[in-house]
C-alpha cells in the first residue's frame, strides 16, 4: 500500500481538537481478506501524521459493531 502524506491530519492536531471520530472505511478496504485488511490498517496507522493524531487525543471509529 502506497502511503500518501496528507496535511489534514497535522492540521487536526494543530487546531487543538479534543477528540476525533473517523467515519467510514479508514482506510478504504476493497477486500474481504482479513490479512489484507490488517495490513492496510497497520500501514494507515503507521503514517507519522496519523500516529501523532491517535497518540494526542481520543479517537473513535463509527461503523458496524
C-alpha positions as CSV (number, residue, x, y, z in Angstrom):
1,X,0.0,0.0,0.0
2,X,1.4,3.4,-1.0
3,X,1.3,6.0,1.7
4,X,0.3,9.5,0.7
5,X,1.1,12.2,3.1
6,X,-1.9,14.4,3.9
7,X,-1.5,17.6,5.8
8,X,-5.2,17.4,7.0
9,X,-4.1,15.1,9.9
10,X,-1.4,17.5,11.1
11,X,-4.0,20.4,10.8
12,X,-6.4,18.5,13.0
13,X,-3.8,18.1,15.8
14,X,-2.6,21.7,15.4
15,X,-6.2,23.0,15.7
16,X,-6.3,21.6,19.3
17,X,-9.3,19.3,18.9
18,X,-10.4,17.4,22.0
19,X,-11.2,14.2,20.1
20,X,-11.7,12.9,16.6
21,X,-14.2,10.4,15.1
22,X,-13.3,8.5,12.0
23,X,-16.3,7.7,9.8
24,X,-16.5,5.0,7.1
25,X,-13.6,2.9,5.8
26,X,-10.3,4.2,7.2
27,X,-8.5,3.1,5.2
28,X,-10.7,2.0,2.3
29,X,-10.8,-1.7,2.2
30,X,-11.5,-3.3,-1.2
31,X,-11.1,-6.8,0.1
32,X,-12.7,-9.3,2.5
33,X,-9.3,-10.9,3.3
34,X,-8.5,-10.5,7.0
35,X,-4.7,-10.4,6.4
36,X,-5.0,-7.8,3.7
37,X,-7.4,-5.7,5.8
38,X,-5.0,-5.9,8.8
39,X,-2.0,-4.9,6.6
40,X,-3.9,-1.9,5.2
41,X,-4.9,-0.7,8.7
42,X,-1.3,-1.1,10.0
43,X,0.0,0.9,7.1
44,X,-2.6,3.6,7.6
45,X,-2.0,3.9,11.3
46,X,1.8,3.9,10.9
47,X,1.8,7.2,8.9
48,X,3.5,9.8,11.0
49,X,0.6,12.2,10.9
50,X,-1.9,9.6,11.9
51,X,0.3,8.3,14.7
52,X,0.6,11.8,16.1
53,X,-3.2,12.2,15.9
54,X,-4.1,9.0,17.6
55,X,-1.5,9.5,20.3
56,X,-2.6,13.0,21.1
57,X,-6.4,12.7,21.6
58,X,-9.2,10.1,21.9
59,X,-10.0,8.7,18.5
60,X,-13.2,6.8,17.8
61,X,-14.5,4.9,14.8
62,X,-18.1,4.8,14.0
63,X,-19.1,1.8,12.0
64,X,-20.6,-1.7,12.3
65,X,-20.0,-3.4,15.7
